[in-house]
Amino acid sequence: MSMVVDWPSLAACRNGDPDALFVQGAEQNVAKRICRSCPVRMECLADALDNRIEFGVWGGMTERERRALLRRHPNVTSWRRTFEAAMRDRGLDKPLSEKELVNAGSV
């Protein structure tokens, strides 16, 4: 399975209120729920990490979670390629789980 290039057109949030993804506190958990069943969650997260997007929920992760992930894996130069390699290495034909996404930087 390869990642989708035109992922925004397939995102679960594409027809929703964009402001719902730029919230604080407990409301972030509501925003993250939108991402759970999104078919392009991995692509969205890779884009946010690769472009160092600082605000909002992207790919099911808050800005704080993304910053922590970037700090844990400072040598990753392309999260998209990292996620694709992790999928290949695991022989997956479906997106990585949340745990696999977080650990992919260790590959």
Secondary structure by P-SEA (a helix, b strand, c coil): cccccccccccccccccccccccccaaaaaaaaaaccccaaaaaaaaaaaacccccccccccaaaaaaaaaaccccccaaaaaaaaaaaacccccccaaaaaacccc
